[in-house]
Amino acid sequence: MKLSDRFGVAETLAYALLKAVGKKKEEWTIAIANYVVSIPIFVDSAFVILNPLVKALSKRTGKSVVSLGVALAVGLVITHSLVPPTPGPLGVAGIFGVDIGLMIALGLGFAVPIMIAGVLYAKWIGKKTYQVPNEEDDGFIRPTQQAAYQEFVELATTREKELPSLGRSLLPIVLPIILIFLNTTLTALELDNGMYGILIFLGKPIIAVSIGLLAAIYALAGSLSRAESLDRMEEGIQTAGIILLVTGAGGALGNVLRESGAGNYIAEQIADLPLPAILIPFFVATIVRLVQGSGTVAMITAASISAPILSQMDVNMALAAQAAAMGSMIFSYFNDSLFWVVNRMLGIKDVKEQIMVWSVPTTICWGVGLVSLLVANLFL
């Protein structure tokens, strides 16, 4: 990431996106693009890879990094939660015996109103918490006034002559995304022999991002000495350290709660309540998510508990599978690693602001999902 920053990679992408979409459409473009990107790769990996683009866009357009970052995270997390071949919805579809194609179609459909609500919130919270990267790009500042859009258009025209080409800028970002996509697709198709096995290995997130780093070194850092390249990478490790520490702590908390069995116990009690059948997997997933933090574990647990109950009822099992997936989106907070990834990378440190930046939008997505589910249940 530091090598990319040094050569203006994210800045190049920001200017290209700015020219393509124009004024006041950046949040929508980011959300829609990542609505697609998150289908084949893990949301945490995608956010880390694409966060430099958010910072560059914020710096070059004057838009709050919070509005752009929340739009990015919302676009990623929705399809990650609802659309196979990500592990959660893929496993839920298998447990409920739902056709994968139907699960994908329903997930993409439900994702649209949820994403709209999420982006509208992102635009609002960005105005409430107006924050942009500082000049050194190693922190954030909160100006009292947003800079004029025209200033950034004029700056783009001047700066583009000094920046790497769009192709070289895209390579370190697109290459790991393609490799992770191949890993997910080949694993889902159970193709692991010969060349397929090599591609699956290369598509593991750590390996794929390392290959992206090598691409950045050879495509962008040719003019740097070995010592300078190592210095830039060392800066990146220092920046990532606190994020890894906090994210790992959040994941550990979730794992402790998960291993205690508290989530399963509460879920079984929920399943015994006199709820409408379609809402059983939804609220089981909701409770499990709140207890232990992992959306994937929540939806799989909800599916495992509710599928045997619903199989004896007149219920659309495809909608029930989506209910388990949507119920897992509620109120991401301290025991969810993505909560820390989003907030730390956007420079949000105050607890109240952290909740506003990520816990509230995930809950809005959950609420819109609940309404969409009930409406769909009337017709399907």
Secondary structure, 3 states (H helix, E strand, C coil): CHHHHHCCHHHHHHHHHHHHHCCCCHHHHHHHHHHHHCCCCCHHHHHHHHHHHHHHHHHHHCCCHHHHHHHHHHHHHHHHHHCCCCHHHHHHHHHHCCCHHHHHHHHHHHHHHHHHHHHHHHHHHHHHCCCEECCCCCCEECCCCCCCHHHHHHHHHHHHHHCCCHHHHHHHHHHHHHHHHHHHHHHHCCCCCCHHHHHHHHCCHHHHHHHHHHHHHHHHCCCCCHHHHHHHHHHHHHHHHHHHHHHHHHHHHHHHHHHCCHHHHHHHHHHCCCCCHHHHHHHHHHHHHHHHCCHHHHHHHHHHHHHHHHCCCCCCHHHHHHHHHHHCCCCCCCCCHHHHHHHHHCCCCCHHHHHHHHHHHHHHHHHHHHHHHHHHHHHC
